[in-house]
Amino acid sequence: MERASRRAARAGTTDPSADNVAAAAASNDAWTTERRSYRDLRNRKREEFWQTKIESERSTPRRLWQSIDSLMGRGHAPPSSSIDA
């Protein structure tokens, strides 16, 4: 799906001449459609993954909260103080 989106983007980046404007517009529309469907699929898969994970860990609160913390991006180790900024 992402490959189709990239292909449509490349097709829409050609320099449209006067007789090729309609084809460029169609390519741009195809790219927009492919990109939207890819984004929707990615979001649906992400949501399905987390719903399944949380549902499977419902009986163990500790693991459930670890998953929620991971989902929220919490619990990361602070950067090392030995790294010079």
SULWOPE-V402401 format. One record per residue. RES is the residue in one letter. PHI is phi in degrees with one decimal (* if undefined). Layout:
# SULWOPE-V402401
RES&PHI, RES&PHI
This chain:
# SULWOPE-V402401
M&*, E&-66.6, R&-62.7, A&-64.4, S&-65.1, R&-64.8, R&-62.2, A&-66.0, A&-65.6, R&-64.0, A&-65.7, G&-84.9, T&-94.9, T&-70.1, D&-73.8, P&-76.8, S&-87.3, A&-59.7, D&-88.7, N&-110.3, V&-63.1, A&-65.2, A&-66.7, A&-65.9, A&-65.3, A&-65.7, S&-64.0, N&-64.2, D&-64.1, A&-64.3, W&-63.6, T&-60.8, T&-64.8, E&-63.2, R&-63.5, R&-64.6, S&-68.0, Y&-64.5, R&-62.9, D&-63.8, L&-62.1, R&-60.6, N&-65.7, R&-64.9, K&-64.7, R&-61.8, E&-63.9, E&-63.0, F&-60.0, W&-69.4, Q&-63.6, T&-64.7, K&-63.1, I&-67.0, E&-64.2, S&-72.4, E&-103.0, R&-60.5, S&-81.9, T&-121.4, P&-56.5, R&-62.3, R&-67.4, L&-61.3, W&-68.2, Q&-63.0, S&-66.2, I&-64.5, D&-61.1, S&-64.4, L&-60.9, M&-82.6, G&80.4, R&-94.3, G&89.7, H&-74.7, A&-69.0, P&-66.0, P&-62.4, S&-66.9, S&-76.8, S&-81.2, I&-85.3, D&-78.7, A&-87.8
